[in-house]
Amino acid sequence: KPVKELTQHQAAEEAADLRPQLIDWGKQYYDADAPAVEDDVYDRVYARLVALETAFPAIVTADSPTQHVGGSARGDLPKVRHEIPMLSLGDVFSIDELKDFDARLRENVPANYAGFDYNCELKIDGLAINLHYENGKFVQGSTRGNGQIGEDITANLATLPSIPKTLTRPLTIDVRGECYMPKQAFLDLNQRREAQGQAPFANPRNAAAGSLRQLDVQVTADRKLATFMYNIADYDPLDTRTQSGLLDELAELGFSTNPTYQVAHDMDDVQAYITTYTGQRADLAYGIDGIVIKANPLPLQRAMGATVKVPRWAIAYKFPPEEVETVVTDIEWTV
Ligand code: NAD
């Protein structure tokens, strides 16, 4: 039933049914690295919950998955507190929704940022990591966890060739980005696992997460993980004041960054970027599940801030699912 035809009571009841289901799927996905359903099934149920809660804000509960960054820190790994939280991203599934996001953001930006550009980036299908450097030395690496508390995986991350142990400048910074497993490494790993009678990983993201959160760092070292860094907790120590400049500066500092980014002046440019990478997706050496657009001026990002879960200055446009074969489902909701 369309949300607008529901009473608040009906919406509250439906939301109360959806939340435990999403929480349960989330646990299997984030904590056990073994999803129970395809992502698009999760995404549709999540979108329905968002629609219900948006139409009836009074029904939102503190434990709703819409109020938390997914995931938690595994009990047997040491914990790290993120002073500046690691967030998720809002997402949209159509160009019309993307245009609505743009229109809303433009209405809300301070007047001196009117006409701001976006930086378009590929949405890498991996897991978010934080790399902490003191005076240019790598001292700690962690997972996103629930956004506030992640897992300390310093020794695991130290085995990755793409992570610099010393930066080209002695900066004290927290650099954030994605750790992923290239497609070929994923196929090889699953083949080896199946030959050894072990369950294959469902997708490269779960394989990367499972490979990083290992007590035996040699296992991580053998898994051929790679990184693309794209963010910094606090940009003050950097020279640049734009998102596109940040990617260049991170590369100069020694990080692996994704070269495919593009500055977009308007939504036509964004759409052209989406068309290009929808076409190239299958040929890339790594999985992507969409693109991310980010307001390019870093001070504008800071001015817009974030909700409890997502930044207000960025959004992910998700591609339709790649596989033709998806889990058969009777979920046919109108959002
Ligand atoms: P998300 O993965 O959709 O988006 C946020 C993340 O995108 C960031 O944390 C970051 O790690 C990543 N990212 C990749 N490239 C980026 C870039 N260039 N710039 C910024 N960020 C970039 O959000 P989420 O909250 O982590 O997870 C939700 C996703 O997980 C959904 O796609 C959902 O389908 C999936 N999920 C699936 C199940 C399941 O059971 N199948 C359960 C829970 C979640």
Boltz pocket constraint, residues with backbone or C-beta under 6 A from the ligand:
constraints:
  - pocket:
      binder: B
      contacts: [[A, 22], [A, 25], [A, 26], [A, 29], [A, 30], [A, 35], [A, 36], [A, 37], [A, 38], [A, 39], [A, 40], [A, 42], [A, 43], [A, 69], [A, 70], [A, 87], [A, 88], [A, 89], [A, 91], [A, 121], [A, 122], [A, 123], [A, 124], [A, 125], [A, 126], [A, 127], [A, 128], [A, 129], [A, 144], [A, 177], [A, 178], [A, 230], [A, 292], [A, 316]]
      max_distance: 6.0
